[in-house]
């Protein structure tokens, strides 16, 4: 998958419930084709299959299990069978132990799914890079959902993360998250060496979703 990459996590906002993710998927597909950029949508789990029929889709969470007696779990084989191409792992709102992160990454590799692992700081970047995921998304928890992006508030975290990952796992791409909302936020992240961004409220809560996504894409050019 070629960068730059834009991941939109729809979470469980009111704007993302019911059939609403379908509209996000249609807009993402339209703009991805128009601008030749990779856009991945992470919808609420009940809509994973429907969204995957429209555009490139990943799940919001993953549990480190093979098929079996795991009530309420979302497992890699199911994500694959539903048509998604990967998953977010260890989001700040659904953190899991590092041993489970490694299991998830290994299972993603087995089922040919992309692994997008969220981390909170540079120390965790280095630890997770040893597991060689496809993507590491740097997201300081205190900036998530806010109005100041990590690329603006803490550019050294992004730059250091990029450098550390290059040394440990050269094939892993670093993404920038937390507070990303504007073209300038994205532009700064790319300048710091990130291969894309991951965000939620900046798009999901926007008055004009298409305009918001297109603005972010402009920061990648």
N, C-alpha and C positions, 0 to 999 in steps of 0.2 A: 504494500500500500504506500503510495507516494505522498509525501508531504507537499504543501501544508495541509493540516487536518483540523477540522472543526467538529468537536463533539458537543452535542446539545443534550443535556440531561433534563428530561421533562419532570423528574421527581414525581411528587404526588400533589402538586399544586392544583387548586380548583380549576385553573385553565388547562390542566392536563387530563382531567377525568373523563370517563365515558368514552365517546367516540372522538373526542377532541384531538388526540394524538394523530389521527388520520390527516387532519389539515396540516399539522406541523410537518408530517412526512411528505405530503404533496408539495409544500413550499420548499422543503429541503431538496427534494429530487429536482425540482425545476431550477433552483439556483445552482445546485451542484453541476447539472448539465450545462447551464448557461456559462458559468465561470470556470469550469474544468477544475474544481476543487473537491476534495473529499469531505463530505459531511456525514457524520454518523449520528443517528438519533437513538437515545436511550429512553424508551417509553415505559409507562407502568406495565408491569408484567402481564396483566390480562390482555393487553393489546400488542404484545410482542409479535405474534404471528401476523396479524393484520398489517402492522407497520412494516414488517419485513417483506411483505409482498410489494411494497411501494418503493422503498429506498433502503440503503445500507443501515442495519440496525444492530444495536448491542443491548444487552441487559444491564440493569442498574446495579445488580448484585449477583454474587455467585457463592454457592456453598460447595465445600471440597469433597463431594461424595460421588460415587458411582450409583447407578440405579439400585434402590433398595428401600428399606423401611425408614424413610427420612421425612416425616410429616412436616409439611410447610416449607420444605427446602426448595431451592431453585438450583438444579444440578446442570453441569456442563452438557450432558447428552440431551437433556430436554431443551436447553437453549439452542443447541445445534438443530434438533428436530423441528423446532419452531421457526427455523429459517434465519435466526440471527447469526452474525459473523463474529461475535465476541462478547466481552462483558467488562463492565467496570468492577474492580475488586478493591475492597478496603476503603471505600469512600468514608469521609470523616463522620458521616451519619450512620455508617454500618461497618465500623472497624472490626477486624478479626485478627487473631493471633498470627504472628509471622509464619509459624509452621503451617497454618491453614492457607496463608497466601501462597506459599510455595506449592502446596498440594493443588490449589486452584490453577496456578500457572502451568504446572505439569499436566493437569487434566485438559486445560485449554490446548496445550500443544498436542496432546493425544487426539483430541477431537477437532483439531485444525480450527480453533477459535482464537481470536485476538485477545490478548490480556492487557487490560488498561488498569494499572495499579496506582491508586492515589496514595500519596505520602505527605507527611506534615512538615518535615524539615530536612536539612542536608544529611543528618545522621541516618535518618530512615532511608533516604535516597540511596546511600551507599550500601546499606543492608539489603534492600530490595533488589538493587542492581545485580547482586550476586546470584539471584534467582533467574536472571535473564528474561524478564517479561518483554512483550513487544513495545509497550509504552509505560513510562512512569510520569504521572501527573503530579506536579508539585503544587500543593494546596494548603497553605497555612490556615488552620481552622478559624483563627480570629478574623480572617479577611473574607471568608465565604459568605456570600449574600450581601456583602457591604458595597460601598460606592467607591472604594479605592482598591485597585487591582494589585496583585502581588508583583507584577512587572514594574509598577510605579512605586509601591511602598517598600518593597524589599527586592530590588533588582539583583542584589548580590546572591540571594538564594537561588534564583533562576540560573544565573551565570555559573555559580559553583556547582549546581546540580548537573548542568550540561557537561562541565569539565570532568566531574567525577564519573558520570555514566560513560563517557567516551573511554575512560581508562579501564573501567570494570566490564562493561557490556556494550561494545561499540555498535551493535545492531539494534540496541534499544533506543527508541526516540523519547525525548523529553517533551512533555506538554506543560503548558502553563494554565493554572486555574485560580480560582478565588478572586472574586471581585471584577472579573473581566466583563466589560460592558460596551466599550467603545472601540472605534477603529484605531485610536492611538494606543489603547491597551494592547491590542493584538500586534500592532506594528512594533511596539517596544519589546514584546515577548519574542517575536521573530528576530529582532536585532540582537537580543541577548542569547540567541542560539536555540530557542525552543522550535520544535517542528510543527507546532500548532497549539490550539487552546481547547479547554473544556470549560463549559459554563452552563448555567441553568436560568436563573431569574432574569438575566440581561436580555434573554430572548423570550422566555415563557411569559413573563409579565409585561412585555413590551406592548404598547398600544397597536403598533403595526409590525407584526412578526416578520413579514417579508423584508421590510425596510431595515429592521434591526439586524437580520442575518446578512443582508447585502452590505451593510455598513461594516460588519466584522470581516467579511470577505475582502473588502477594499483594503483593510489593514494588512492583508497577506500579500498584496501585490507590490 
